Amino acid sequence: MTRTRAPSQQALAVLLVLADAGEEWRHGYDIATQADIKSGTLYPLLMRLEAQGQLEAVWQESPTPGRPPRHAYRLTEAGRAWLAGMGEALDQARARRRAAELQTGWAVAPRSSTKPS
């Protein structure tokens, strides 16, 4: 029997950003900005969620010549199904996000979509 733990507040923030993105790909920087998480927390979390099959990652070439490729992420079907079963925890994460937006005086707008190369 596999033991499942409740996701951390940081994981919920990341999952919420990806859930709100739907089928769109998100780069780590966009996720970190929208979830208000530092990269030292974000990238290990993204790798763990990918290893668990909750999200997928692809390398994308940079639109700016000379810049390195970067990862883009989105939820898998399994990840969306997992989130659908989280109901209350996800609602609480959304409420925290709204409260933070109100406190800072601005809302985090979704970024434009990026497609894998």
C-alpha positions as CSV (number, residue, x, y, z in Angstrom):
1,M,0.0,0.0,0.0
2,T,1.4,3.4,-1.0
3,R,1.2,6.1,1.5
4,T,0.1,9.4,0.2
5,R,0.8,12.7,2.0
6,A,-1.2,15.9,1.7
7,P,0.7,18.4,-0.5
8,S,2.5,21.3,1.2
9,Q,1.3,24.9,0.8
10,Q,4.0,25.5,-1.7
11,A,2.9,22.4,-3.7
12,L,-0.7,23.6,-3.7
13,A,0.4,27.0,-4.9
14,V,2.2,25.4,-7.8
15,L,-0.6,23.0,-8.6
16,L,-3.1,25.9,-8.5
17,V,-1.0,27.9,-11.1
18,L,-0.8,24.8,-13.3
19,A,-4.5,24.0,-12.9
20,D,-5.4,27.5,-13.8
21,A,-3.2,27.3,-16.9
22,G,-5.2,24.3,-18.2
23,E,-3.5,22.8,-21.2
24,E,-1.0,25.7,-21.6
25,W,2.6,25.2,-20.9
26,R,4.2,27.3,-18.1
27,H,7.9,28.0,-17.6
28,G,9.4,27.7,-14.2
29,Y,9.9,31.5,-13.8
30,D,6.2,32.1,-14.6
31,I,5.2,29.5,-12.1
32,A,7.5,30.9,-9.4
33,T,6.2,34.4,-10.0
34,Q,2.5,33.4,-9.9
35,A,2.9,31.0,-6.9
36,D,5.3,33.4,-5.1
37,I,7.8,30.6,-4.5
38,K,11.6,30.8,-4.7
39,S,13.4,28.7,-7.3
40,G,15.2,26.7,-4.6
41,T,11.8,25.4,-3.5
42,L,10.1,25.4,-6.9
43,Y,12.4,23.2,-9.0
44,P,12.8,20.3,-6.6
45,L,9.0,20.4,-6.2
46,L,8.5,20.3,-10.0
47,M,10.9,17.4,-10.3
48,R,9.1,15.5,-7.6
49,L,5.6,16.1,-9.1
50,E,6.9,15.1,-12.5
51,A,8.4,11.8,-11.0
52,Q,5.0,11.1,-9.4
53,G,3.3,11.6,-12.8
54,Q,1.3,14.7,-11.8
55,L,2.9,16.9,-14.4
56,E,4.9,16.7,-17.6
57,A,7.9,18.7,-18.7
58,V,9.3,19.5,-22.1
59,W,12.4,21.4,-23.3
60,Q,11.6,24.5,-25.4
61,E,14.0,26.5,-27.5
62,S,14.3,30.1,-26.4
63,P,12.7,32.6,-28.8
64,T,15.7,34.8,-28.2
65,P,18.8,33.8,-30.1
66,G,21.7,32.7,-28.0
67,R,19.6,32.0,-24.9
68,P,19.5,28.4,-23.6
69,P,16.4,26.1,-23.9
70,R,14.2,25.9,-20.9
71,H,11.7,23.6,-19.4
72,A,8.0,24.1,-19.7
73,Y,5.5,22.3,-17.4
74,R,1.8,21.4,-17.4
75,L,-0.5,19.0,-15.5
76,T,-1.0,15.5,-16.8
77,E,-4.4,13.9,-17.0
78,A,-3.5,12.0,-13.8
79,G,-2.5,15.4,-12.2
80,R,-5.8,16.9,-13.1
81,A,-7.7,14.0,-11.8
82,W,-5.7,14.1,-8.5
83,L,-6.4,17.8,-8.2
84,A,-10.1,17.2,-8.8
85,G,-10.2,15.0,-5.7
86,M,-8.5,17.7,-3.6
87,G,-11.6,19.9,-3.4
88,E,-11.3,21.7,-0.1
89,A,-7.5,21.9,0.0
90,L,-7.4,23.5,-3.5
91,D,-10.2,25.9,-2.5
92,Q,-8.2,27.0,0.5
93,A,-5.1,27.5,-1.6
94,R,-7.2,29.7,-4.0
95,A,-8.5,31.7,-1.0
96,R,-5.0,32.3,0.2
97,R,-3.9,33.4,-3.3
98,R,-6.8,35.8,-3.5
99,A,-6.0,37.2,0.0
100,A,-2.4,37.7,-1.0
101,E,-3.5,39.5,-4.2
102,L,-5.8,41.8,-2.3
103,Q,-3.1,42.5,0.3
104,T,-0.5,43.5,-2.4
105,G,-3.1,45.4,-4.4
106,W,-2.7,43.5,-7.7
107,A,-3.9,40.3,-9.2
108,V,-1.6,37.7,-10.8
109,A,-2.7,37.6,-14.4
110,P,-2.2,34.4,-16.3
111,R,0.7,34.5,-18.7
112,S,0.4,34.0,-22.4
113,S,0.5,30.4,-23.5
114,T,3.7,28.8,-24.8
115,K,3.7,25.8,-27.0
116,P,6.4,23.1,-27.0
117,S,8.8,23.2,-30.0
